[in-house]
C-alpha cells in the first residue's frame, strides 16, 4: 500500500510551527506599534488642521529631527533601505532605536506640515521589532531574512488594513521581479494577524467606494491599459524627482540637519504663497474627494512636488499615501479622454501609480481587491501591470534590487 504522505511533509511541521509562533509575535508587536502610530498621527493631523500657521515652524521641526538623527540615529538613518540591505546581506541586528526615532520623527513631520506618508514608518517599526527576535531565538542568516520580511508584511498590513497586500509586499519589495516563496507562510500569518491586532486596538481604516465599474470589453481593456502606461510614467517621474532632489541636497548641503530646515522653508513659503495647504500631510480628505467629484487638474503635480521636496530634504514618513493621492487625482485628466467612470479611474490610479513607483504590481492588485472590491480586479491587474512595465527600474526604494528585469528589452541591454 503506497504511503499517503511522504516523510518530508511531517518534517515540515516543526518548521511551520516555529514560523507560526514567530509570525504571531511579530504580528502582535507590529500591529500594536502601528495602532499607536496611527492614533498619534490622527492627533497630529487634527491639531495641525486647527492651527494652520504652524507650517512656519516646519523648518525648525526638520532641524530638530535632523539633529536628533545625527546624535543618536545615524545607524538607522537608512530607514527602509537599511532593512532591505539587511535582507539581501545580513550583517547585524537592526537597532531597536529605529522604532521610537522613526515614529516620533514622522509624527513631527505631519504635525508641522511635511508632505509624507506613513507606510515607511510602519514597515520600519515592524521589521525592527521583528529583528529583535533574531538573538532571542538564535536564528540563522537565512531565517533572519524571512523574519525581516515578516516584519515588513506585518507593518504594511496593519497600517493600511490590507492583509493580503501586506503579505505580498514583504515578499515582493526586496527584489524586483523575484519573490522568496520560502517566506510566504510566515508573511501571510504575520500580515493577517497584525491587521487583526490593529483592529482590536480600535483602528479604523479609510473606506473607499468604487460602485460603478464598467464591464470587461475591448475598449475598457484598451482604455485602462493606456491609463496604466500614464500611471507608470508618473510613478517613474515621482521616483526620479525624489531621488534627484535628495542627491542635489546632499551635494549642496553636506550638513544633514540643515537639509530638512531648508526644505521646511521652501514648503512653508509655497504653502503660504500658493495657498497650497491641501498638498501637505497625508491628504486623505482630498483622496476621498477624488472618488466622487472633480478635482483641480494640477493637484497630482502639486502633491508630487511637495512630497518630493519633503522626502528629498530628509523628512521621515514614506511615500505611499502621497502616491495614492497622486494617482487618485491624476484620473481627473483621464476621465474625459477615456470615458471611464470617475471613481473607477480614481481607484485604478490610486494603486497603479504606487505599483509603478515601488515596482510592486502583485501587492497593488491585491490592495485594489481589498479596498475596492473584486469587481475592479481585472482592470486593476491591467493598470498595475502596465504601470509596472512602463516605470523603469529606478523605484522609490533605492536598496531594492533587480531580481529580474521587467521585459526582454532590458535583458537584451544586459540587465538580469
Secondary structure, DSSP 8 states (H G I E B T S, - for coil): ---SS-HHHHHHHHHHHHHHHHHHHHHHHHHHHHHHHHHHHHHHHHHHHH-GGGGGGHHHHHHHHHHHHHHH-GGGTTTHHHHHHHHHS--S---THHHHHHHHHHHHHHHHT----SHHHHHHHHHHHHHTHHHHHT--HHHHHHHHHHHHHHHHHHHHT-HHHHHHHHHHSSEET---GGGHHHHHHHHHHHHHHHHHTT---------------HHHHHHHHHHHHHHHHHHHHHHHHHHHHHHHHHHH---HHHHHHHHHHHHHHHHHHHT-GGGSS--HHHHHHHTTS---TTHHHHHHHHHHHHHHTT--S-SHHHHHHHHHHHHHHHHHHHT--HHHHHHHHHHHHHHHHHT-HHHHHHHHHHHH-GGGHHHHHHHHHHHHHHS-S--S-TT-EESS-SSHHHHHTT--
